[in-house]
Amino acid sequence: MISEKVFKPVFKLFRRRTGVLAFVGMIILLFYIFLAIFAPVLAPYDPTVRVGRSLQPPSEKHIFGTDNLGRDVFSRVIYGSRVALMVAFLAVAIASTIGIPLGLISGYVGGVFDRVLTLVMDAVYSFPGLILAIAVAAVLGPGMMNIAVSIAVVYAPTYFRVVRNQVASVKNELYVEAARALGAKDWEILVKYVLPNVFPSIVVVLSMNLADAIMTEAGLSFLGLGIAPPTPDWGFDLSNGQRFILSRAWWGVLFPGLAITTSVLGFSMFSEGLSEILNPNIEERSK
């Protein structure tokens, strides 16, 4: 059957190279992407409007309960996936757009330019990530793009370091020397010969940064530096819910916290499996 021919190799791949955890991670990732895309259809209420009594516990009408303003927590969790994923993807896109080209040029050119740029990136990298993101977010102010930029500043040096180190070791390989001897221009060598060899590492770093970006965005929102209310946001809802723990309103903390934890876990599992697919030697050494 056609279905067996299509799905059997897929399951064989996951069983041999990525394992059960990576497969589960991909399912979690797809689940939250599905929530983000179809939030208007899946959410039973408007997440920004009062629809019930304040701090109403989970019930048939509000399965995740309501917050202190009477808003449906379930709807806010669903819509919160949009903010978390959009900020994460924006931050990673900006960071990679800055870090990858600079890493390619710095590793290939070398010399004084490489040393100065490496020193600058190492200085940025030495700051604790969350503290640096807080400082940048405090300067830029709230807003989805501003938060994405503040997170991108933290992760751009990661792409630079990974790409630069690999380019420095690849640029003297025989196939690069052969391309240079045949008259290939520097940009052609970088794009056609160097970049494909460092691309697997870039993909793995990208998937790992998505998990970190979700946590960082939640941390900024928890501290009041994220998306402005009443926009649904997991970090803000977690911060808002923890104020009412003494009132036994545990659902205000539990469900946004579970959303953050499971989405980060899904990205982390998927990243690990992707690393084993793109670098099969890792799995062979582990056996």
C-alpha positions as CSV (number, residue, x, y, z in Angstrom):
1,M,0.0,0.0,0.0
2,I,1.1,3.6,-0.6
3,S,0.6,4.6,3.0
4,E,3.0,1.9,4.1
5,K,5.6,2.9,1.6
6,V,5.4,6.5,2.8
7,F,5.0,6.1,6.6
8,K,7.2,3.1,7.2
9,P,10.5,4.9,6.3
10,V,9.4,7.8,8.5
11,F,8.8,5.7,11.5
12,K,12.0,3.8,10.8
13,L,13.9,7.1,10.8
14,F,12.5,8.3,14.1
15,R,13.1,4.9,15.7
16,R,16.7,4.7,14.7
17,R,18.0,8.2,14.8
18,T,15.8,10.5,16.8
19,G,14.1,8.2,19.3
20,V,10.7,8.4,20.9
21,L,11.5,11.7,22.7
22,A,12.3,13.5,19.5
23,F,9.1,12.2,17.9
24,V,7.1,13.4,20.9
25,G,8.8,16.8,20.7
26,M,7.7,17.2,17.1
27,I,4.1,16.3,18.0
28,I,4.2,18.9,20.8
29,L,5.6,21.5,18.4
30,L,3.0,20.8,15.8
31,F,0.3,21.0,18.5
32,Y,1.2,24.5,19.5
33,I,1.6,25.7,16.0
34,F,-1.9,24.3,15.3
35,L,-3.2,26.2,18.4
36,A,-1.6,29.4,17.2
37,I,-3.0,29.1,13.7
38,F,-6.6,28.2,14.6
39,A,-6.9,30.1,17.9
40,P,-10.0,32.1,16.7
41,V,-11.7,28.8,16.0
42,L,-10.6,26.8,19.1
43,A,-11.0,29.5,21.8
44,P,-14.5,29.5,23.2
45,Y,-14.3,33.2,24.3
46,D,-12.7,36.4,23.6
47,P,-9.5,36.3,25.7
48,T,-9.6,40.0,26.5
49,V,-13.2,40.3,27.6
50,R,-14.8,39.5,30.9
51,V,-17.0,36.4,30.5
52,G,-17.5,35.2,34.1
53,R,-17.0,35.8,37.7
54,S,-13.5,36.7,39.0
55,L,-11.3,33.7,39.9
56,Q,-13.9,31.1,39.1
57,P,-12.4,27.6,39.4
58,P,-12.3,25.2,36.5
59,S,-15.8,24.1,35.5
60,E,-17.8,22.8,32.6
61,K,-18.2,26.4,31.3
62,H,-14.6,27.5,31.9
63,I,-12.5,24.4,31.8
64,F,-9.3,26.3,32.9
65,G,-11.2,28.7,35.2
66,T,-11.2,32.5,35.0
67,D,-8.6,35.1,36.1
68,N,-9.0,38.0,38.5
69,L,-10.8,40.0,35.7
70,G,-13.2,37.3,34.8
71,R,-11.5,36.4,31.5
72,D,-11.4,32.8,30.4
73,V,-8.0,31.2,31.1
74,F,-8.4,28.5,28.5
75,S,-8.9,31.1,25.7
76,R,-6.0,33.1,26.9
77,V,-3.7,30.1,26.9
78,I,-4.7,29.3,23.3
79,Y,-4.2,32.8,22.1
80,G,-1.0,33.1,24.1
81,S,0.6,30.5,21.8
82,R,0.4,33.0,19.0
83,V,2.4,35.6,20.9
84,A,5.0,33.1,22.2
85,L,5.6,31.5,18.8
86,M,5.6,34.8,16.9
87,V,8.1,36.4,19.2
88,A,10.3,33.3,19.2
89,F,10.4,33.0,15.4
90,L,10.9,36.7,15.0
91,A,13.8,36.8,17.5
92,V,15.5,33.8,15.9
93,A,15.0,35.2,12.4
94,I,16.6,38.6,13.4
95,A,19.4,36.9,15.3
96,S,20.3,34.5,12.5
97,T,20.1,37.3,9.9
98,I,22.7,39.2,11.9
99,G,24.9,36.4,13.3
100,I,25.2,34.1,10.2
101,P,26.5,36.6,7.7
102,L,28.9,38.2,10.2
103,G,30.2,34.7,11.1
104,L,30.7,33.8,7.5
105,I,32.6,36.9,6.7
106,S,34.6,37.0,9.9
107,G,35.7,33.4,9.7
108,Y,36.6,33.6,6.0
109,V,38.4,37.0,6.0
110,G,40.2,36.5,9.3
111,G,42.9,39.0,10.4
112,V,42.1,42.2,12.4
113,F,38.5,42.3,11.3
114,D,38.0,38.8,12.7
115,R,39.7,39.6,16.0
116,V,37.7,42.8,16.5
117,L,34.4,41.3,15.6
118,T,35.0,38.2,17.7
119,L,35.9,40.4,20.7
120,V,32.7,42.4,20.3
121,M,30.6,39.3,20.1
122,D,32.3,37.6,23.0
123,A,31.7,40.7,25.1
124,V,27.9,40.5,24.3
125,Y,27.9,36.8,24.8
126,S,29.5,37.1,28.3
127,F,26.4,38.9,29.7
128,P,23.8,36.7,31.3
129,G,21.1,36.3,28.6
130,L,18.1,37.3,30.6
131,I,19.7,40.3,32.2
132,L,20.8,41.6,28.8
133,A,17.4,41.0,27.3
134,I,15.8,42.9,30.3
135,A,18.2,45.8,29.7
136,V,17.4,46.0,26.0
137,A,13.7,45.6,26.5
138,A,13.6,48.3,29.2
139,V,15.2,50.7,26.7
140,L,13.0,49.7,23.7
141,G,9.8,49.5,25.6
142,P,6.9,47.0,25.3
143,G,5.7,45.6,21.9
144,M,6.1,42.4,20.0
145,M,8.9,43.6,17.7
146,N,10.8,45.3,20.5
147,I,10.8,42.1,22.6
148,A,11.9,40.1,19.6
149,V,14.8,42.5,19.0
150,S,15.8,42.4,22.7
151,I,15.9,38.6,22.5
152,A,17.7,38.6,19.2
153,V,20.5,40.7,20.7
154,V,21.1,37.8,23.1
155,Y,21.3,35.1,20.5
156,A,23.1,36.8,17.6
157,P,26.5,36.0,19.1
158,T,25.6,32.3,19.3
159,Y,25.1,32.1,15.6
160,F,28.3,34.2,15.0
161,R,30.4,31.9,17.2
162,V,29.1,28.7,15.7
163,V,29.4,29.8,12.1
164,R,32.7,31.6,12.5
165,N,34.5,28.7,14.1
166,Q,33.3,26.3,11.5
167,V,34.2,28.6,8.6
168,A,37.7,29.1,10.0
169,S,38.2,25.3,9.9
170,V,36.6,24.7,6.5
171,K,38.0,27.6,4.5
172,N,41.4,25.8,4.0
173,E,39.9,22.5,2.9
174,L,41.0,21.2,-0.5
175,Y,37.7,21.7,-2.2
176,V,37.7,25.4,-1.2
177,E,41.3,25.8,-2.4
178,A,40.3,24.1,-5.7
179,A,37.4,26.5,-6.2
180,R,39.6,29.4,-5.5
181,A,42.2,28.1,-8.0
182,L,39.5,27.8,-10.6
183,G,38.8,31.5,-10.3
184,A,35.6,31.4,-8.1
185,K,34.9,34.7,-6.3
186,D,34.9,34.9,-2.5
187,W,31.1,35.3,-2.3
188,E,30.7,32.2,-4.5
189,I,33.0,30.2,-2.3
190,L,31.1,31.3,0.8
191,V,27.6,30.5,-0.6
192,K,28.3,27.4,-2.7
193,Y,31.1,25.6,-0.7
194,V,31.4,26.9,2.8
195,L,27.7,27.6,3.8
196,P,26.4,24.1,3.0
197,N,29.0,22.6,5.3
198,V,28.0,24.8,8.3
199,F,24.3,24.7,7.6
200,P,23.5,21.6,9.7
201,S,24.9,23.2,12.8
202,I,22.9,26.4,12.1
203,V,19.7,24.4,11.9
204,V,20.4,22.8,15.3
205,V,21.2,26.1,16.9
206,L,18.1,27.7,15.4
207,S,15.8,25.0,16.9
208,M,17.5,25.3,20.3
209,N,17.2,29.1,20.3
210,L,13.4,28.8,19.7
211,A,13.0,27.0,23.0
212,D,15.2,29.6,24.8
213,A,13.3,32.4,23.1
214,I,10.0,31.2,24.4
215,M,11.4,31.1,28.0
216,T,13.1,34.5,27.6
217,E,9.9,36.1,26.3
218,A,7.9,34.6,29.2
219,G,10.5,35.9,31.6
220,L,10.3,39.4,30.2
221,S,6.5,39.4,30.3
222,F,6.6,38.0,33.8
223,L,8.6,41.1,34.8
224,G,6.2,43.4,33.0
225,L,8.6,44.1,30.1
226,G,6.7,42.0,27.5
227,I,3.6,42.4,25.5
228,A,1.2,45.1,26.8
229,P,-2.0,43.9,28.4
230,P,-4.7,42.9,27.8
231,T,-3.0,40.9,25.0
232,P,-2.9,37.2,26.0
233,D,0.6,36.3,27.0
234,W,1.8,33.2,29.0
235,G,4.4,35.1,31.0
236,F,2.1,37.9,31.9
237,D,-0.7,35.5,32.9
238,L,1.7,33.5,35.0
239,S,2.8,36.7,36.8
240,N,-0.8,37.8,37.2
241,G,-1.9,34.4,38.5
242,Q,0.8,34.1,41.1
243,R,-0.6,37.1,43.0
244,F,-3.7,35.0,43.8
245,I,-2.1,31.8,45.0
246,L,-2.9,32.6,48.6
247,S,-6.6,32.9,47.5
248,R,-6.2,29.2,46.3
249,A,-6.6,30.3,42.6
250,W,-4.0,27.7,41.5
251,W,-5.4,27.5,38.0
252,G,-4.1,31.0,37.1
253,V,-0.5,29.7,37.5
254,L,-0.8,26.1,36.6
255,F,-2.1,26.3,33.0
256,P,0.1,29.1,31.7
257,G,3.0,27.5,33.4
258,L,2.2,24.1,31.7
259,A,2.0,25.8,28.3
260,I,5.4,27.4,28.7
261,T,7.0,24.1,30.0
262,T,5.5,21.8,27.4
263,S,6.3,24.1,24.5
264,V,9.9,24.6,25.6
265,L,10.2,20.8,26.1
266,G,8.8,20.1,22.7
267,F,11.3,22.4,21.0
268,S,14.2,21.0,23.0
269,M,13.3,17.4,22.1
270,F,12.9,18.3,18.5
271,S,16.2,20.0,18.5
272,E,17.9,17.0,20.0
273,G,16.5,14.7,17.4
274,L,17.3,17.1,14.6
275,S,20.9,17.2,15.8
276,E,21.1,13.4,15.6
277,I,19.6,13.3,12.1
278,L,22.0,16.0,10.7
279,N,25.0,14.6,12.7
280,P,24.6,10.8,12.7
281,N,28.1,10.4,14.2
282,I,26.7,11.7,17.5
283,E,24.2,8.8,17.7
284,E,26.9,6.3,16.7
285,R,29.3,7.5,19.4
286,S,26.5,7.2,22.0
287,K,25.9,3.5,21.3
